């Protein structure tokens, strides 16, 4: 009987051992399958701080003093002394009209003035001799005064039959050529005060941005002429009333070009940094998924360290490699960065650096 018992015990023990090993092997296999299907991710902390939400606008670069110069009266253009792009100094002669007709008008007015003066003097002598009435003398005095004013007008018009630079700068546009007939007030040349380096960008702001900025706020100005660079500047002026056509509040941003060249008419993008700050949260930009306008999503890892949750967020703005969030991350310490693009709400993850 002892021999029989021992014979049966050995196969039973061996069977139990094989069953246990098989069970452990299945567990290890299942565990390995889960690990292989998990998506490796990295986490980054959510930063909270006081930030200035930039005001974005655009406009054309010009100078603070940009003038469209014209003749006061019409006539035939005799000479234009400058070309586009040419440097000019204040008081320099830029253009003149043919003076033939203008000088004739001055001479005519002068002759009429001299005649009315003689008539008035003759009438005054006759009044002393009682040969003229007071009314006649008053009429002669009025005629003399009118002739005197006409002579002053003709002389003034002759004085402004030439155009002189009202500031030192550059001729940025020439509208007419010599020999053309032009009416008074029509622009002949445009000059700017580029010599004084007072470059500005004129922009329009909606009311929601107008209330957030004030004179002196720092600005950054970007142009296509200098890619990947920006100019420092500041908000120099802002109107208190909106434009009746566009509904925007006009503002001027002064540029500090340093030693770089600028030109009137360049398109510029402007970022004004308001001095008033707002509490925002920031995360790495790679954590943002499915962004559309100001709305987007981020993933966070749940407390089990294996499953994820997809949270909607509202983006204030993007700058460098960070996204600044208005809301959606309250009491959230970390977000998924690397690997977020491959996740769904049903994904299983493993955090790089954690041990499983």
SELO-888015 format. One line per 4 residues: their letters; for each residue x, y, z of N, C-alpha, C, O. Coordinates in steps of 0.001 Angstrom, whole numbers, plus 500000, padded with zeros to 6 digits. Layout:
residues N
A	X Y Z X Y Z X Y Z X Y Z; ...
END
This chain:
residues 356
XXXX	500826 498788 500000 500000 500000 500000 500854 501254 500000 500478 502223 499342; 501952 501294 500679 502836 502457 500702 503367 502751 499324 503464 503907 498912; 503705 501713 498625 504246 501913 497269 503189 502492 496353 503496 503361 495537; 501941 502032 496465 500859 502547 495634 500591 504014 495916 500408 504798 494984
XXXX	500565 504399 497187 500328 505806 497576 501389 506726 497005 501071 507793 496480; 502594 506341 497098 503699 507176 496586 503631 507306 495080 503959 508344 494506; 503205 506251 494469 503111 506275 492996 502061 507274 492542 502256 507973 491547; 500943 507346 493267 499877 508282 492893 500199 509714 493291 499791 510645 492596
XXXX	500901 509909 494359 501191 511260 494864 502090 512043 493947 501968 513262 493822; 502983 511344 493313 503942 512055 492440 503259 512699 491242 503541 513864 490960; 502383 512017 490526 501682 512682 489402 500791 513826 489844 500695 514835 489146; 500125 513687 491012 499247 514780 491489 500057 516029 491777 499675 517123 491361
XXXX	501169 515885 492481 502020 517039 492801 502548 517702 491541 502611 518927 491430; 502923 516853 490598 503444 517381 489342 502376 518146 488572 502653 519171 487949; 501143 517627 488626 500026 518309 487940 499733 519665 488554 499468 520636 487846; 499786 519724 489912 499541 521005 490609 500614 522013 490248 500327 523189 490023
XXXX	501845 521547 490192 502959 522414 489860 502828 522951 488450 503044 524140 488215; 502478 522089 487510 502310 522517 486104 501156 523505 485966 501247 524466 485203; 500055 523268 486714 498885 524178 486645 499238 525563 487177 498838 526586 486621; 500012 525564 488289 500440 526838 488893 501354 527611 487960 501215 528822 487793
XXXX	502299 526887 487349 503215 527549 486399 502468 528104 485200 502763 529198 484719; 501485 527326 484718 500696 527774 483565 499914 529024 483903 499801 529933 483081; 499374 529076 485110 498585 530246 485539 499462 531477 485634 499078 532557 485185; 500654 531316 486225 501587 532451 486346 502037 532944 484989 502210 534142 484761
XXXX	502227 531965 484071 502671 532315 482732 501608 533148 482014 501930 534086 481285; 500320 532790 482231 499222 533526 481610 499153 534951 482148 498908 535909 481415; 499383 535054 483485 499365 536385 484094 500467 537260 483526 500251 538429 483207; 501661 536670 483404 502796 537435 482884 502549 537838 481433 502880 538948 481018
XXXX	501960 536913 480668 501664 537204 479263 500655 538336 479135 500803 539231 478304; 499610 538277 479990 498579 539325 479973 499174 540655 480368 498876 541684 479761; 500026 540633 481399 500656 541864 481871 501528 542468 480798 501538 543682 480597; 502277 541596 480094 503147 542066 479019 502332 542672 477895 502760 543668 477312
XXXX	501167 542110 477562 500311 542625 476490 499813 544020 476819 499750 544883 475944; 499455 544246 478085 498977 545570 478481 500078 546603 478333 499848 547698 477820; 501269 546255 478782 502390 547197 478708 502719 547563 477263 503027 548717 476964; 502653 546572 476364 502990 546829 474970 501954 547720 474292 502298 548445 473359
XXXX	500711 547689 474726 499666 548510 474109 499602 549916 474702 498981 550799 474110; 500231 550144 475860 500190 551457 476499 501025 552466 475723 502087 552127 475200; 500550 553694 475649 501235 554777 474931 502118 555540 475910 501655 555997 476955; 503383 555670 475564 504325 556392 476427 504053 557892 476339 503950 558445 475245
XXXX	503940 558539 477481 503660 559980 477519 504593 560665 478516 505181 560026 479389; 504706 561951 478363 505415 562771 479335 504451 563794 479914 503512 564218 479240; 504678 564186 481143 503833 565173 481813 504631 566449 482057 505837 566411 482303; 503932 567577 481984 504551 568869 482300 503654 569611 483271 502431 569503 483182
XXXX	504232 570360 484194 503411 571084 485181 502668 572257 484560 503136 572852 483589; 501529 572582 485111 500758 573766 484717 501281 574958 485518 501262 574947 486749; 501745 575978 484810 502280 577169 485460 501187 578221 485614 500370 578399 484710; 501163 578910 486729 500194 579985 486971 500946 581272 487285 501885 581277 488081
XXXX	500522 582367 486650 501202 583634 486886 500403 584805 486348 499314 584630 485802; 500961 586017 486508 500343 587244 486004 500920 587551 484623 502128 587741 484477; 500066 587598 483629 500509 587804 482258 499703 588928 481612 498585 589229 482031; 500295 589547 480577 499609 590571 479789 499167 589959 478473 499992 589501 477683
XXXX	497883 589951 478244 497346 589433 476995 497592 590456 475893 497037 591552 475959; 498410 590141 474872 498756 591140 473854 497543 591587 473044 496597 590829 472835; 497598 592821 472600 496614 593375 471671 497244 593345 470287 498291 593953 470065; 496611 592638 469356 497169 592439 468024 496454 593343 467028 495224 593403 467004
XXXX	497233 594047 466205 496655 594869 465150 497677 594985 464019 498750 594384 464085; 497352 595744 463002 498261 595923 461873 497997 597265 461218 496943 597869 461416; 498950 597723 460444 498812 599004 459766 500006 599261 458865 500847 598385 458665; 500072 600462 458326 501159 600852 457437 502121 601785 458156 501718 602654 458929
XXXX	503390 601584 457882 504423 602430 458475 504463 603770 457749 504405 603827 456521; 504562 604836 458520 504734 606180 457963 505557 606971 458979 506090 606413 459938; 505648 608266 458750 506330 609117 459716 505320 610012 460406 504208 610212 459918; 505721 610543 461541 504803 611384 462308 504419 612627 461523 503275 613077 461593
XXXX	505375 613192 460767 505109 614351 459928 505212 613942 458464 506307 613860 457909; 504071 613689 457850 504010 613322 456435 503071 614307 455762 501913 614433 456160; 503558 615006 454746 502809 616130 454171 502568 615939 452684 503470 615569 451933; 501324 616200 452273 500985 616297 450851 501041 617776 450484 500195 618562 450911
XXXX	502035 618146 449698 502251 619555 449361 501634 619877 448016 501698 619076 447084; 501028 621068 447919 500340 621480 446690 500475 622985 446500 500885 623705 447410; 500122 623450 445298 500054 624881 445024 498725 625421 445536 497722 624708 445560; 498727 626687 445944 497472 627292 446413 496518 627550 445254 495302 627426 445397
XXXX	497090 627914 444093 496266 628233 442922 496624 627274 441789 497649 626594 441832; 495766 627236 440786 496029 626394 439637 496958 627061 438640 497216 628262 438716; 497455 626267 437705 498319 626795 436664 499096 625681 435986 498878 624495 436233; 500007 626104 435125 500859 625158 434404 502158 624975 435188 502800 625949 435579
XXXX	502535 623719 435411 503752 623444 436177 504974 623769 435326 505157 623218 434240; 505797 624663 435834 507008 625064 435122 508166 624116 435400 508791 623610 434468; 508458 623870 436681 509585 623029 437040 509251 622185 438263 508557 622632 439176; 509762 620953 438260 509787 620109 439466 511250 619790 439720 511922 619205 438870
XXXX	511732 620166 440869 513172 620136 441133 513657 618872 441839 514859 618719 442056; 512754 617967 442200 513151 616782 442964 512568 615528 442328 511641 615591 441519; 513133 614387 442714 512657 613090 442263 512238 612259 443477 512605 612556 444614; 511462 611212 443200 511038 610321 444286 512251 609660 444946 513176 609217 444266
XXXX	512231 609602 446269 513317 609009 447020 514447 609959 447356 515383 609596 448068; 514360 611188 446838 515439 612161 447058 515320 612805 448441 514218 613101 448902; 516448 613015 449089 516476 613716 450375 516300 615208 450148 516870 615776 449217; 515507 615838 451009 515299 617285 450924 515486 617894 452302 515358 617209 453317
XXXX	515786 619175 452331 515937 619901 453592 514832 620934 453715 514257 621370 452717; 514545 621316 454934 513464 622261 455181 513714 623574 454443 514805 624139 454518; 512683 624060 453721 512795 625304 452965 513268 625126 451539 513275 626092 450777; 513666 623914 451148 514177 623684 449795 513061 623823 448778 511939 623381 449027
XXXX	513358 624442 447612 512389 624618 446537 512142 623281 445855 513079 622616 445414; 510852 622887 445771 510504 621587 445208 509850 621693 443835 510105 620860 442965; 509003 622715 443628 508292 622859 442356 507806 624302 442204 507678 625028 443189; 507539 624705 440966 507046 626075 440710 506114 626076 439510 506218 625222 438629
XXXX	505193 627053 439485 504266 627232 438378 504832 628233 437370 505710 629031 437696; 504318 628177 436147 504625 629206 435154 504018 630525 435642 502823 630587 435928; 504835 631575 435737 504409 632836 436359 503822 633841 435378 503471 634947 435789; 503701 633501 434100 503235 634465 433110 501866 635024 433490 501690 636239 433585
XXXX	500918 634152 433703 499559 634588 434038 499506 635185 435434 498816 636177 435667; 500241 634574 436368 500204 635036 437758 500798 636440 437882 500250 637283 438592; 501913 636694 437196 502522 638029 437233 501600 639059 436595 501536 640206 437038; 500878 638639 435542 499942 639555 434893 498813 639933 435850 498374 641083 435874
XXXX	498344 638962 436639 497286 639249 437607 497784 640192 438703 497053 641079 439145; 499022 639999 439136 499600 640886 440144 499731 642301 439578 499406 643279 440251; 500211 642400 438331 500380 643714 437705 499032 644411 437517 498911 645617 437730; 498041 643650 437125 496700 644207 436943 496144 644725 438263 495575 645815 438315
XXXX	496302 643972 439290 495820 644389 440599 496572 645626 441094 495982 646508 441717; 497857 645685 440820 498657 646839 441246 498229 648104 440495 498104 649173 441093; 498007 647979 439188 497566 649134 438393 496204 649640 438854 495974 650847 438925; 495305 648713 439167 493982 649110 439638 494076 649808 440996 493334 650750 441274
XXXX	494991 649336 441831 495195 649975 443129 495698 651408 442952 495234 652323 443632; 496640 651596 442044 497200 652936 441821 496125 653876 441264 496072 655049 441635; 495264 653357 440369 494203 654179 439804 493211 654617 440879 492849 655791 440956; 492774 653667 441709 491794 654014 442745 492407 654975 443773 491711 655796 444370
XXXX	493716 654852 443962 494385 655786 444882 494358 657207 444327 494117 658165 445061; 494611 657335 443000 494578 658666 442370 493163 659227 442406 492965 660411 442678; 492181 658374 442132 490792 658835 442158 490411 659325 443552 489725 660337 443692; 490852 658611 444577 490531 659008 445938 491186 660338 446293 490552 661197 446905
XXXX	492449 660514 445916 493140 661767 446213 492486 662942 445481 492362 664030 446043; 492066 662724 444223 491400 663787 443465 490065 664135 444106 489711 665307 444232; 489329 663107 444510 488034 663350 445136 488176 664109 446446 487339 664956 446759; 489212 663825 447210 489422 664533 448480 489709 666016 448247 489273 666868 449022
XXXX	490454 666323 447164 490701 667743 446851 489414 668440 446434 489171 669590 446799; 488581 667720 445654 487317 668311 445217 486373 668518 446404 485596 669473 446426; 486446 667612 447397 485598 667769 448574 485958 669047 449319 485081 669740 449835; 487255 669358 449374 487673 670603 450039 487127 671827 449326 486818 672842 449951
XXXX	487010 671716 447991 486477 672847 447212 484972 672773 447065 484374 673546 446317; 484351 671827 447792 482885 671648 447750 482392 671237 446367 481235 671475 446018; 483288 670608 445566 482906 670162 444219 482539 668684 444208 482137 668163 443168; 482664 668007 445320 482302 666589 445436 481553 666378 446746 481767 667087 447729
XXXX	480690 665406 446731 479909 665123 447930 480647 664091 448796 481578 663419 448352; 480182 663996 450059 480763 663033 450984 480508 661598 450509 481351 660717 450675; 479347 661387 449926 479015 660045 449432 479982 659618 448330 480412 658466 448292; 480318 660533 447449 481269 660204 446371 482652 659834 446937 483314 658914 446455
XXXX	483059 660571 447963 484361 660281 448569 484329 658911 449250 485302 658159 449179; 483224 658589 449904 483108 657285 450557 483140 656151 449536 483724 655096 449789; 482514 656372 448387 482549 655350 447330 483966 655179 446781 484400 654063 446496; 484679 656297 446638 486071 656231 446161 486956 655518 447189 487861 654769 446821
XXXX	486689 655754 448481 487468 655103 449527 487229 653592 449503 488165 652806 449652; 485971 653195 449314 485643 651764 449236 486325 651113 448040 486864 650012 448157; 486307 651779 446897 486963 651231 445692 488459 651065 445921 489061 650085 445480; 489061 652043 446624 490489 651940 446929 490770 650765 447858 491737 650033 447649
XXXX	489938 650575 448884 490137 649479 449829 490001 648112 449144 490763 647187 449426; 489020 648003 448242 488834 646739 447507 490036 646457 446619 490510 645323 446547; 490528 647489 445942 491695 647312 445065 492934 646925 445870 493760 646128 445424; 493046 647498 447050 494185 647168 447899 494130 645693 448327 495149 645003 448325
XXXX	492942 645224 448689 492796 643819 449083 493066 642891 447900 493704 641851 448065; 492590 643254 446716 492844 642429 445531 494334 642330 445229 494825 641277 444822; 495044 643427 445430 496486 643414 445194 497190 642508 446215 498124 641782 445874; 496740 642560 447440 497325 641687 448471 497058 640215 448158 497931 639369 448350
XXXX	495840 639907 447670 495511 638520 447305 496387 638042 446159 496934 636940 446210; 496525 638869 445123 497342 638482 443967 498800 638288 444368 499459 637363 443893; 499304 639152 445237 500694 639021 445700 500869 637758 446551 501887 637072 446458; 499867 637462 447378 499923 636260 448215 499908 635002 447347 500666 634066 447600
XXXX	499048 634976 446325 498977 633822 445430 500294 633621 444680 500728 632491 444459; 500921 634731 444293 502210 634601 443612 503257 633991 444549 504088 633183 444134; 503196 634391 445808 504145 633862 446783 504014 632347 446920 505003 631646 447130; 502773 631846 446797 502540 630410 446929 502368 629720 445582 501696 628694 445481
XXXX	502983 630295 444545 503058 629619 443246 504281 628719 443184 504589 628145 442139; 504961 628602 444286 506075 627661 444429 505802 626775 445640 505028 627130 446530; 506457 625612 445654 506324 624685 446783 507701 624498 447399 508677 624210 446707; 507759 624670 448717 509002 624457 449445 508773 623414 450530 507673 623303 451072
XXXX	509804 622660 450842 509705 621605 451849 509442 622208 453220 510130 623134 453649; 508424 621661 453910 508103 622164 455252 508865 621434 456345 508752 621785 457519; 509651 620405 455965 510477 619683 456920 511579 618958 456166 511467 618746 454959; 512613 618587 456845 513669 617778 456228 513211 616330 456181 512664 615817 457157
XXXX	513433 615670 455055 513005 614288 454920 513258 613752 453536 514265 614072 452904; 512324 612923 453062 512438 612305 451742 511176 612548 450931 510078 612644 451479; 511346 612644 449628 510203 612690 448717 509769 611252 448482 510506 610474 447877; 508596 610895 448949 508156 609507 448821 507168 609308 447666 506892 608173 447278
XXXX	506632 610410 447113 505720 610275 445981 505661 611577 445200 505580 612659 445782; 505703 611465 443858 505546 612615 442969 504355 612316 442060 504339 611294 441374; 503348 613216 442054 502093 612929 441375 502016 613489 439953 501277 612952 439128; 502761 614553 439648 502625 615235 438356 503996 615470 437748 505029 615259 438385
XXXX	503977 615914 436494 505212 616208 435784 505184 617637 435249 504142 618292 435251; 506324 618102 434798 506430 619457 434248 505550 619603 433008 505444 618684 432196; 504923 620769 432875 504061 621053 431731 502609 620690 431940 501768 621042 431112; 502284 620000 433017 500896 619624 433275 500136 620777 433900 500691 621572 434659
XXXX	498835 620853 433561 497942 621843 434159 497356 621243 435426 496859 620117 435417; 497416 621994 436508 496971 621476 437796 496080 622494 438484 496282 623701 438347; 495101 622006 439219 494223 622884 439987 494818 623139 441365 495617 622350 441869; 494421 624237 441956 494884 624553 443295 494449 623507 444310 493305 623054 444291
XXXX	495360 623124 445193 495052 622154 446230 495326 620715 445853 495318 619841 446720; 495573 620441 444567 495882 619068 444162 497311 618723 444591 498219 619525 444373; 497536 617538 445202 498888 617203 445681 499886 617080 444538 499593 616500 443492; 501059 617634 444761 502148 617559 443785 503191 616552 444244 503617 615699 443465
XXXX	503605 616645 445503 504568 615695 446083 504159 615386 447518 503472 616173 448169; 504598 614218 447996 504466 613870 449412 505873 613730 449970 506712 613033 449400; 506120 614396 451085 507407 614239 451761 507150 613810 453202 506118 614135 453790; 508105 613077 453754 508002 612700 455157 509256 613131 455888 510262 613496 455280
XXXX	509172 613081 457195 510287 613532 458027 511176 612365 458418 511537 612215 459585; 511536 611522 457420 512353 610345 457699 513714 610715 458265 514345 609913 458954; 514160 611914 457978 515478 612325 458463 515528 612364 459980 516587 612152 460570; 514386 612634 460624 514353 612698 462084 514040 611345 462717 513974 611225 463940
XXXX	513842 610308 461862 513653 608935 462332 512426 608776 463225 512433 607947 464134; 511374 609557 462979 510172 609472 463813 509120 608588 463141 508051 609066 462761; 509429 607297 462997 508548 606351 462320 507413 605919 463243 507606 605727 464443; 506225 605771 462657 505051 605332 463405 504261 604326 462579 504426 604226 461363
XXXX	503394 603582 463270 502401 602732 462609 501032 603198 463069 500768 603288 464268; 500166 603494 462117 498799 603882 462451 497916 602644 462396 497867 601946 461383; 497214 602377 463507 496397 601168 463631 494995 601544 464104 494755 602663 464559; 494083 600591 463988 492727 600749 464515 492442 599682 465552 492792 598518 465357
XXXX	491811 600063 466650 491538 599134 467746 490032 599034 467997 489356 600061 468051; 489489 597815 468152 488095 597678 468584 487963 598097 470042 488959 598208 470756; 486737 598326 470478 486528 598840 471836 487031 597881 472911 487478 598322 473970; 486961 596541 472647 487394 595586 473664 488906 595658 473895 489387 595339 474982
XXXX	489651 596078 472871 491096 596257 473028 491445 597671 473477 492424 597880 474192; 490635 598644 473051 490886 600048 473415 490887 600241 474936 491685 601014 475467; 489989 599533 475630 489903 599703 477086 491074 599052 477815 491282 599323 478998; 491845 598197 477138 492912 597463 477799 494277 598125 477672 495220 597727 478357
XXXX	494399 599132 476804 495711 599744 476578 495698 601200 477010 494640 601808 477174; 496886 601742 477191 497022 603153 477509 498324 603677 476932 499223 602911 476586; 498405 604978 476836 499589 605604 476253 500838 605199 477029 500859 605226 478259; 501874 604825 476289 503124 604411 476900 503314 602912 476976 504415 602456 477287
XXXX	502265 602112 476700 502400 600655 476740 503426 600184 475711 503502 600714 474603; 504207 599186 476096 505255 598657 475212 504628 597907 474036 503555 597315 474154; 505327 597949 472897 504832 597283 471695 505988 596625 470951 507143 597033 471069; 505641 595588 470178 506590 594947 469268 506029 595055 467857 504851 594783 467626
XXXX	506883 595453 466915 506456 595674 465535 507199 594716 464621 508428 594652 464644; 506443 593964 463809 507017 592983 462894 506757 593417 461452 505671 593901 461134; 507758 593242 460577 507606 593539 459152 508178 592382 458336 509057 591649 458791; 507649 592237 457106 508173 591204 456212 509594 591529 455760 510344 590634 455369
XXXX	509960 592802 455815 511305 593193 455381 512384 592628 456293 513513 592403 455858; 512038 592398 457560 512988 591842 458529 512347 590625 459197 511889 590714 460337; 512311 589476 458487 511677 588277 459067 512429 587794 460297 513648 587931 460407; 511664 587229 461210 512205 586685 462464 512845 587755 463348 513624 587430 464245
XXXX	512525 589028 463104 512992 590129 463939 511802 591021 464278 510766 590968 463616; 511959 591830 465306 510930 592805 465626 511579 594091 466125 512712 594090 466608; 510832 595189 465997 511270 596475 466504 510527 596765 467806 509341 596465 467937; 511232 597344 468753 510571 597822 469959 509843 599129 469655 510226 599877 468755
XXXX	508796 599384 470415 508051 600625 470253 507168 600874 471458 507226 600147 472450; 506352 601908 471360 505393 602201 472430 504175 602882 471844 504230 603507 470785; 503073 602743 472564 501822 603366 472133 501934 604863 472373 501960 605324 473515; 502000 605616 471274 502290 607051 471355 501036 607897 471502 501058 608928 472174
XXXX	499945 607471 470882 498698 608256 470924 497526 607325 470680 497649 606332 469963; 496391 607650 471279 495172 606867 471081 493981 607812 471148 493848 608596 472088; 493119 607730 470145 491963 608617 470079 490898 608219 471090 490724 607043 471410; 490199 609217 471577 489114 608974 472530 487787 608722 471835 486829 608281 472470
XXXX	487719 608997 470540 486483 608778 469784 486708 607807 468642 487785 607776 468046; 485679 607004 468334 485786 606001 467270 485579 606635 465907 484858 607623 465772; 486210 606066 464911 486015 606496 463531 484584 606178 463100 484097 605073 463339; 483912 607132 462470 482504 606962 462127 482303 605917 461032 481228 605324 460937
XXXX	483311 605688 460213 483185 604730 459109 483505 603315 459581 482718 602395 459357; 484655 603134 460232 485105 601786 460615 484650 601375 462008 484578 600182 462303; 484340 602343 462873 483986 602024 464251 485181 601696 465119 485013 601290 466269; 486411 601866 464584 487624 601564 465335 488215 602840 465928 487996 603940 465420
XXXX	488960 602669 466999 489655 603779 467637 491072 603864 467059 491860 602928 467186; 491381 604993 466427 492688 605153 465796 493777 605367 466847 493581 606074 467835; 494920 604742 466611 496045 604853 467533 497343 604893 466742 497401 604459 465592; 498385 605424 467381 499699 605494 466765 500710 604787 467652 500763 605018 468860
XXXX	501511 603923 467041 502590 603237 467741 503909 603760 467198 504185 603639 466005; 504722 604339 468069 506027 604860 467653 507039 603717 467604 507104 602890 468513; 507832 603685 466520 508821 602628 466308 510210 603142 466672 510547 604300 466428; 511002 602256 467256 512414 602555 467526 513253 601702 466569 513613 600574 466904
XXXX	513569 602234 465378 514211 601405 464348 515691 601140 464572 516265 600259 463933; 516312 601889 465468 517753 601720 465643 518477 602155 464383 518255 603257 463882; 519339 601296 463873 520097 601610 462662 519500 600962 461418 520106 601018 460348; 518326 600350 461536 517715 599673 460395 516894 600662 459557 516355 601642 460071
XXXX	516818 600377 458256 516096 601236 457321 514616 600872 457299 514258 599694 457312; 513768 601884 457265 512336 601703 457091 511866 602613 455957 512572 603538 455557; 510681 602343 455452 510123 603154 454374 508623 603296 454568 507962 602393 455081; 508098 604434 454153 506655 604651 454242 505923 603654 453359 506348 603353 452244
XXXX	504818 603151 453884 504006 602203 453130 504269 600750 453462 503524 599877 453018; 505326 600462 454245 505574 599082 454655 504430 598581 455539 503941 599301 456409; 504011 597332 455300 502979 596731 456147 503632 596222 457425 504718 595645 457390; 502970 596438 458542 503523 596035 459840 502442 595390 460697 501287 595816 460699
XXXX	502850 594344 461429 501996 593727 462442 502445 594243 463804 503641 594302 464089; 501492 594612 464633 501800 595241 465916 501238 594402 467055 500084 593975 467021; 502072 594174 468064 501645 593539 469319 501868 594535 470452 503007 594868 470779; 500787 595004 471043 500884 595916 472189 500766 595095 473468 499845 594292 473617
XXXX	501704 595302 474386 501690 594576 475657 501095 595496 476723 501788 596392 477204; 499833 595299 477105 499221 596178 478105 499959 596112 479438 500432 595050 479842; 500052 597241 480109 500698 597263 481420 499824 596597 482484 500325 596176 483526; 498509 596501 482220 497603 595795 483133 497698 594297 482886 497494 593847 481758
XXXX	498006 593509 483926 498200 592073 483781 496985 591287 484274 496158 591788 485036; 496907 590030 483809 495791 589161 484158 496331 587803 484579 497332 587335 484036; 495661 587159 485559 496097 585854 486033 495715 584788 485014 494538 584600 484706; 496742 584079 484486 496538 583036 483495 497364 581817 483864 498290 581898 484671
XXXX	497012 580673 483254 497808 579461 483382 498484 579187 482046 497927 579484 480990; 499679 578624 482094 500410 578336 480867 500849 576886 480842 501188 576303 481872; 500835 576303 479622 501277 574927 479406 502103 574904 478123 501982 575810 477298; 502940 573883 477944 503676 573765 476675 502716 573643 475508 501657 573025 475622
XXXX	503090 574231 474393 502167 574286 473253 501865 572908 472688 500812 572705 472084; 502803 571930 472881 502563 570589 472345 501494 569833 473117 501063 568767 472676; 501060 570350 474247 499988 569683 474994 498610 569997 474407 497628 569335 474742; 498534 570998 473538 497246 571406 472965 496890 570487 471807 497704 570263 470911
XXXX	495655 569949 471825 495165 569110 470732 493814 569621 470267 493057 570219 471032; 493526 569373 468986 492225 569707 468386 491867 571176 468601 490737 571492 468976; 492805 572054 468369 492545 573477 468535 491729 574045 467395 491977 573729 466231; 490756 574882 467719 489955 575588 466718 489590 576951 467280 488742 577064 468166
XXXX	490239 577988 466756 490042 579325 467307 490607 579382 468715 491757 579013 468955; 489789 579845 469634 490209 579931 471034 489929 578637 471811 490352 578507 472960; 489236 577698 471208 488865 576463 471897 489831 575335 471530 490255 575220 470380; 490172 574507 472515 491078 573378 472294 490881 572374 473428 490004 572541 474276
XXXX	491723 571313 473429 491663 570281 474456 493066 569946 474932 494042 570146 474209; 493161 569433 476156 494399 568858 476682 494044 567526 477338 492895 567298 477718; 495041 566652 477466 494860 565392 478166 495552 565459 479524 496631 566037 479661; 494910 564856 480524 495540 564690 481840 495492 563206 482204 494614 562480 481737
XXXX	496435 562753 483037 496456 561362 483483 495680 561260 484796 495881 562053 485716; 494793 560270 484863 493978 560083 486061 494826 559525 487209 496006 559218 487039; 494211 559404 488349 494929 558983 489561 495477 557559 489467 496424 557228 490181; 494903 556692 488593 495411 555328 488456 496703 555259 487654 497290 554186 487517
XXXX	497153 556403 487118 498404 556517 486358 498385 555733 485045 499430 555561 484417; 497205 555256 484621 497131 554467 483387 496113 555004 482381 496321 554887 481173; 495023 555587 482861 493989 556104 481975 494069 557628 481907 494685 558268 482759; 493432 558200 480872 493515 559649 480648 492123 560257 480563 491126 559566 480358
XXXX	492093 561577 480729 490858 562351 480588 491130 563530 479667 492189 564154 479740; 490180 563829 478807 490300 564913 477824 489535 566131 478332 488319 566073 478517; 490256 567248 478560 489630 568442 479131 489553 569566 478097 490537 569820 477404; 488402 570248 477975 488315 571429 477098 488928 572651 477794 488752 572840 478997
XXXX	489636 573462 477037 490249 574678 477576 489990 575842 476620 489695 575641 475442; 490107 577064 477149 490002 578276 476341 491365 578946 476306 491933 579266 477351; 491890 579158 475105 493231 579711 474934 493158 581237 474885 492371 581807 474130; 493981 581881 475691 494070 583345 475633 494947 583762 474464 494533 584576 473639
XXXX	496154 583213 474385 497058 583489 473260 498220 582512 473300 498460 581849 474310; 498936 582433 472189 500116 581595 472064 501340 582486 471934 501310 583486 471217; 502405 582131 472616 503634 582907 472524 504820 581978 472718 504875 581201 473672; 505780 582076 471781 506950 581193 471795 506478 579743 471812 505780 579318 470892
XXXX	506839 578981 472829 506445 577571 472911 505412 577323 474006 505276 576199 474488; 504690 578362 474396 503711 578233 475476 502321 578640 475016 502161 579512 474162; 501327 577995 475597 499926 578365 475394 499382 578895 476715 499500 578243 477752; 498785 580083 476667 498260 580719 477878 496751 580489 477924 496027 580821 476985
XXXX	496294 579915 479034 494933 579402 479142 494083 580312 480021 494480 580680 481127; 492891 580672 479501 491955 581492 480278 491210 580649 481309 491096 581048 482468; 490707 579496 480900 489981 578635 481836 490019 577189 481351 490317 576910 480190; 489709 576282 482268 489669 574861 481951 490670 574031 482715 490583 572804 482700
XXXX	491640 574672 483398 492685 573918 484100 492678 574184 485606 493718 574081 486257; 491536 574517 486153 491444 574745 487591 491766 573452 488358 491190 572399 488087; 492688 573551 489313 493111 572418 490151 493744 571283 489346 493742 570135 489792; 494279 571587 488183 494992 570591 487375 496489 570847 487521 496964 571902 487100
XXXX	497256 569908 488111 498680 570171 488334 499556 569891 487119 500558 570574 486908; 499176 568868 486298 500014 568463 485179 499159 568119 483959 498005 567711 484088; 499744 568288 482780 499083 567898 481536 500034 567032 480724 501249 567069 480917; 499459 566250 479811 500263 565398 478931 500861 566262 477823 500158 567045 477185
XXXX	502153 566111 477607 502809 566839 476505 503198 565841 475416 502434 565626 474474; 504383 565227 475534 504816 564249 474534 503859 563060 474523 503565 562472 475564; 503379 562718 473323 502451 561608 473179 501000 562004 473142 500150 561155 472875; 500669 563270 473400 499259 563695 473455 498560 563550 472108 497353 563315 472063
XXXX	499307 563689 471003 498690 563622 469682 498181 562220 469354 497349 562066 468459; 498668 561186 470068 498272 559800 469773 497182 559294 470711 496783 558134 470611; 496701 560119 471601 495766 559667 472630 494319 559809 472216 493957 560687 471433; 493502 558928 472758 492047 559075 472772 491603 558927 474219 492416 558625 475093
XXXX	490322 559137 474472 489832 559038 475844 489866 557611 476374 489740 557394 477580; 490037 556622 475468 490088 555218 475882 491511 554679 475920 491712 553484 476136; 492500 555543 475713 493886 555089 475664 494389 554681 477047 493961 555206 478075; 495316 553721 477026 496076 553358 478224 497472 553929 478050 498050 553841 476967
XXXX	498012 554509 479100 499293 555196 478975 500277 554681 480009 499899 554089 481020; 501520 554915 479735 502564 554711 480730 503407 555982 480749 503832 556472 479702; 503636 556491 481904 504354 557751 482071 505856 557469 482024 506364 556660 482801; 506541 558115 481141 507985 557899 481011 508665 558291 482319 508454 559375 482863
XXXX	509493 557356 482802 510183 557579 484081 509560 556785 485209 510222 556526 486214; 508277 556384 485068 507623 555554 486098 508009 554082 485897 508304 553668 484775; 508008 553297 486967 508320 551880 486901 507031 551075 487024 506184 551360 487870; 506900 550086 486182 505706 549221 486205 506054 547851 486752 505184 546986 486849
END
